[in-house]
């Protein structure tokens, strides 16, 4: 079946994708530079996005995300009915490892950071909840693919080991470890991960973090 796309919708979504924790407010010029769209096109699209609450324009002219995105994000998170179970586990992982802990789920060809608790260190790996990442790099991506129906022969080692480790694959000088969280049938629910600067996650720290992750994964598997 031929892929169906609506260019106007994709352009509007590209505007929303410009915003992040680092760029909570953007000017018209900044959005144009990030998307490659003409300012006149952005203004037309933002008019529609603003009517539906996805974009808000301040009196000074800057744009920011609107309440509709928060509402949909909350619905997405609640749809998994896992927050009350996953978040305490992530906080416990951070307490024991002192590194950022994350729970990823797969959405098509991407992985989504569904829940995250940050490291207490000032130098740490940060990622917004709801961020979409590719499936070709990072320990979390490797685990999600290795335990899915489209696993490749090269993923066999990860399935056998029960975990994945990546070093600098997505972000230079950042090491990540991940283990699967499975449903009662053995299918993949998500990937539980720890990430931090490579210099802190030496071999001893990796071994300790992996033990914490495996214990947490086992506990989550038994709570279903």
Secondary structure as UniProt FT lines:
FT   HELIX           7..16
FT   TURN            17..18
FT   STRAND          25..26
FT   HELIX           28..35
FT   HELIX           39..51
FT   TURN            52..53
FT   STRAND          55..57
FT   TURN            59..60
FT   STRAND          63..65
FT   HELIX           67..79
FT   TURN            80..81
FT   HELIX           83..97
FT   STRAND          100..107
FT   TURN            108..109
FT   STRAND          110..117
FT   TURN            129..130
FT   STRAND          132..134
FT   HELIX           139..146
FT   TURN            149..150
FT   HELIX           153..155
FT   HELIX           156..161
FT   STRAND          164..167
FT   TURN            172..173
FT   STRAND          174..182
FT   TURN            184..185
FT   STRAND          188..197
FT   TURN            198..200
FT   HELIX           203..222
//
